Amino acid sequence: MIEESDSNEITPPEMLSIDNPSNFQFHAAYLAYSEAFDKTENPETKKRLNDSIVSLQEKQIDFPTFYQTISQYRTELDQRFSRSSIKTQRKREWRKKAQKRERNKRHKK
């Protein structure tokens, strides 16, 4: 019975090496897949990633669908682009502050 339980262990899926550097779009998709595959530990997630890249290779899905499918597993996309506020000031205000800093710096010595 011990031997049976060892043989029933689920082996984690291996990363597929089906890269095609001559096809730029597929190569970029494969790089995204491999990065997501390397960063995940869950075997179920790895299986889904493998299924997605195989479907893309067999042209069952298109590239936007592939990226949409793997986007939840990619940590790179967690850094969403957002607007940052830029604090501005007029040249005259900047000059006054700079002169004041220089004055204070000169007299502190």
Rosetta silent file (secondary structure, phi, psi, omega in degrees, C-alpha in Angstrom):
SEQUENCE: MIEESDSNEITPPEMLSIDNPSNFQFHAAYLAYSEAFDKTENPETKKRLNDSIVSLQEKQIDFPTFYQTISQYRTELDQRFSRSSIKTQRKREWRKKAQKRERNKRHKK
SCORE:     score description
SCORE:     0.000 S_00000001
   1 L     0.000  -30.503  179.494    0.000    0.000    0.000 S_00000001
   2 H   -65.313  -39.678  179.453    2.904    2.325    0.628 S_00000001
   3 H   -65.063  -35.371 -179.972    4.065    1.896   -2.955 S_00000001
   4 H   -67.289  -41.025 -179.250    0.581    2.723   -4.244 S_00000001
   5 H   -66.928  -33.177  176.944    0.404    5.985   -2.305 S_00000001
   6 H   -68.143  -37.495 -179.043    3.793    7.008   -3.698 S_00000001
   7 H   -76.074  -19.089  179.511    2.671    6.328   -7.253 S_00000001
   8 L   -84.455   -5.068  178.667   -0.549    8.300   -6.701 S_00000001
   9 L   -63.014  138.785  179.069    1.381   11.486   -5.941 S_00000001
  10 L   -86.530  122.975  177.213    0.686   14.223   -8.423 S_00000001
  11 L   -83.715  138.180 -179.943    3.848   15.480  -10.055 S_00000001
  12 L   -65.521  145.380  179.840    3.891   19.220  -10.678 S_00000001
  13 L   -63.187  144.423  178.040    3.591   20.216  -14.337 S_00000001
  14 L   -89.588  151.497  176.607    6.818   20.980  -16.155 S_00000001
  15 L   -72.810  131.955 -178.464    7.377   24.199  -18.055 S_00000001
  16 L   -78.607  140.895  177.530    6.919   23.608  -21.772 S_00000001
  17 L  -111.201   75.987 -178.110    9.760   24.553  -24.085 S_00000001
  18 L  -117.396   28.396 -177.216    7.837   25.422  -27.232 S_00000001
  19 L   -64.663  145.993  178.236    9.383   28.840  -27.837 S_00000001
  20 L  -132.250   89.260 -175.729    9.586   30.117  -31.405 S_00000001
  21 L   -63.206  -20.958 -179.792   12.030   33.071  -31.586 S_00000001
  22 L   -74.889  -21.497  176.432   11.306   33.629  -35.281 S_00000001
  23 L  -102.091  104.013 -172.133    7.686   34.546  -34.448 S_00000001
  24 H   -60.909  -44.953 -177.679    8.000   37.728  -32.375 S_00000001
  25 H   -62.154  -44.464 -179.760    4.435   37.744  -31.009 S_00000001
  26 H   -68.586  -36.605  178.589    4.611   34.140  -29.885 S_00000001
  27 H   -62.794  -43.486  178.260    8.089   34.656  -28.446 S_00000001
  28 H   -64.414  -40.068  178.035    6.844   37.611  -26.354 S_00000001
  29 H   -65.092  -39.067  179.302    3.862   35.556  -25.204 S_00000001
  30 H   -66.023  -37.802  177.448    6.174   32.683  -24.292 S_00000001
  31 H   -63.829  -41.212  177.308    8.368   35.020  -22.239 S_00000001
  32 H   -64.237  -41.759  178.048    5.300   36.238  -20.340 S_00000001
  33 H   -61.710  -47.221 -176.174    4.215   32.625  -19.824 S_00000001
  34 H   -66.378  -36.349  177.556    7.627   31.509  -18.576 S_00000001
  35 H   -64.938  -45.446  179.053    7.876   34.426  -16.150 S_00000001
  36 H   -65.324  -38.378 -179.500    4.430   33.678  -14.718 S_00000001
  37 H   -64.631  -41.337 -178.984    5.235   29.953  -14.584 S_00000001
  38 H   -67.781  -32.979 -174.581    8.475   30.556  -12.683 S_00000001
  39 H   -84.786  -14.463 -178.107    6.855   32.827  -10.112 S_00000001
  40 L   -96.985  150.378  179.202    3.943   30.550   -9.226 S_00000001
  41 L  -109.284  -21.571 -174.463    4.089   27.591   -6.864 S_00000001
  42 L   -72.526  124.164  179.819    0.563   26.207   -7.346 S_00000001
  43 H   -65.110  -31.986  178.959    0.467   23.108   -9.613 S_00000001
  44 H   -66.651  -40.463  177.188   -3.082   23.918  -10.744 S_00000001
  45 H   -64.228  -42.045  178.801   -1.971   27.369  -11.869 S_00000001
  46 H   -62.489  -37.677  178.354    0.983   25.867  -13.723 S_00000001
  47 H   -65.090  -42.122  178.432   -1.379   23.470  -15.501 S_00000001
  48 H   -63.815  -40.967  177.938   -3.618   26.378  -16.561 S_00000001
  49 H   -63.360  -42.258  177.207   -0.616   28.298  -17.850 S_00000001
  50 H   -61.281  -43.751  179.103    0.511   25.246  -19.835 S_00000001
  51 H   -61.576  -39.387 -179.008   -2.984   24.850  -21.298 S_00000001
  52 H   -65.568  -44.981 -177.655   -3.027   28.518  -22.298 S_00000001
  53 H   -69.954  -34.293  176.999    0.322   28.445  -24.108 S_00000001
  54 H   -67.519  -41.488  177.769   -0.571   25.193  -25.902 S_00000001
  55 H   -62.418  -38.249  178.385   -3.899   26.684  -27.006 S_00000001
  56 H   -67.561  -41.412 -179.775   -2.065   29.733  -28.301 S_00000001
  57 H   -64.636  -37.937 -179.752    0.449   27.617  -30.177 S_00000001
  58 L   -84.598    5.086  177.923   -2.339   25.581  -31.791 S_00000001
  59 L    60.452   32.332  174.183   -4.127   28.856  -32.650 S_00000001
  60 L   -80.994  -27.638  175.614   -7.221   27.919  -30.651 S_00000001
  61 L  -128.440  159.439  178.594   -7.044   31.310  -28.930 S_00000001
  62 L   -97.180  176.916 -173.980   -5.627   34.629  -30.076 S_00000001
  63 H   -64.740  -45.650  178.471   -2.988   36.763  -28.364 S_00000001
  64 H   -59.759  -37.675  178.139   -5.310   39.181  -26.514 S_00000001
  65 H   -65.686  -39.908  178.263   -7.240   36.225  -25.099 S_00000001
  66 H   -61.109  -48.986 -178.970   -3.981   34.587  -24.025 S_00000001
  67 H   -64.997  -35.513  177.562   -2.773   37.716  -22.226 S_00000001
  68 H   -65.597  -37.567 -179.742   -6.173   38.159  -20.623 S_00000001
  69 H   -67.782  -43.970 -175.680   -6.035   34.563  -19.397 S_00000001
  70 H   -89.189   -5.171 -176.324   -2.561   34.769  -17.873 S_00000001
  71 H   -61.120  -31.645 -179.928   -2.859   38.334  -16.559 S_00000001
  72 H   -70.066  -19.368 -179.018   -4.185   37.119  -13.230 S_00000001
  73 H   -98.108  -10.199 -178.688   -1.022   35.059  -12.727 S_00000001
  74 L   -90.136  130.597  178.504    1.445   37.742  -13.741 S_00000001
  75 L   -84.941  -17.954 -178.640    2.758   39.946  -10.954 S_00000001
  76 H   -63.111  -35.608 -176.845    4.142   42.452  -13.448 S_00000001
  77 H   -79.576   -6.620  178.099    0.676   43.769  -14.259 S_00000001
  78 H   -67.705  -20.204  179.020   -0.099   44.448  -10.617 S_00000001
  79 L   -88.320   82.406 -177.826    1.766   47.696  -10.998 S_00000001
  80 L   -70.123  148.159  176.424   -0.988   49.637  -12.695 S_00000001
  81 L   -80.578  135.260  178.036   -0.188   52.911  -14.355 S_00000001
  82 L  -145.034  160.319  179.149   -1.729   55.870  -12.637 S_00000001
  83 L   -78.138  136.308  174.107   -1.366   59.577  -12.729 S_00000001
  84 L  -108.165  144.925 -178.670    0.848   61.082  -10.136 S_00000001
  85 L   -78.732  137.524  179.842    0.315   64.615   -9.029 S_00000001
  86 L  -109.737  121.914  179.779    3.052   67.014   -9.984 S_00000001
  87 L   -85.326  123.402 -178.199    3.609   69.907   -7.657 S_00000001
  88 L  -114.178  159.888  172.510    4.406   73.019   -9.629 S_00000001
  89 L  -150.611  154.782 -178.836    5.489   76.476   -8.665 S_00000001
  90 L   -72.919  158.504 -177.474    6.132   79.644  -10.521 S_00000001
  91 H   -62.132  -37.974 -178.855    9.637   80.682  -11.411 S_00000001
  92 H   -64.414  -43.274  178.217    9.406   83.736   -9.179 S_00000001
  93 H   -63.478  -42.652 -179.571    8.360   81.638   -6.164 S_00000001
  94 H   -62.001  -42.288 -179.000   11.148   79.150   -6.839 S_00000001
  95 H   -64.579  -41.464  178.859   13.703   81.959   -7.101 S_00000001
  96 H   -62.684  -43.754 -179.916   12.556   83.497   -3.799 S_00000001
  97 H   -66.221  -39.172  179.423   12.808   80.149   -2.014 S_00000001
  98 H   -65.689  -42.168  178.693   16.225   79.454   -3.514 S_00000001
  99 H   -64.392  -39.065  179.129   17.495   82.891   -2.464 S_00000001
 100 H   -65.554  -42.304  177.261   16.133   82.370    1.045 S_00000001
 101 H   -61.115  -43.861  179.916   17.844   78.971    1.304 S_00000001
 102 H   -63.901  -41.470  178.620   21.127   80.480    0.112 S_00000001
 103 H   -61.550  -47.676  179.778   20.809   83.358    2.591 S_00000001
 104 H   -63.758  -39.599  179.677   20.131   80.986    5.484 S_00000001
 105 H   -63.926  -40.124 -178.267   22.961   78.705    4.390 S_00000001
 106 H   -66.939  -39.278 -174.641   25.383   81.644    4.221 S_00000001
 107 H   -87.049  -12.491  178.684   24.507   82.955    7.691 S_00000001
 108 H   -76.196  -20.644 -177.728   24.486   79.589    9.459 S_00000001
 109 L   -69.474    0.000    0.000   28.237   79.237    9.044 S_00000001
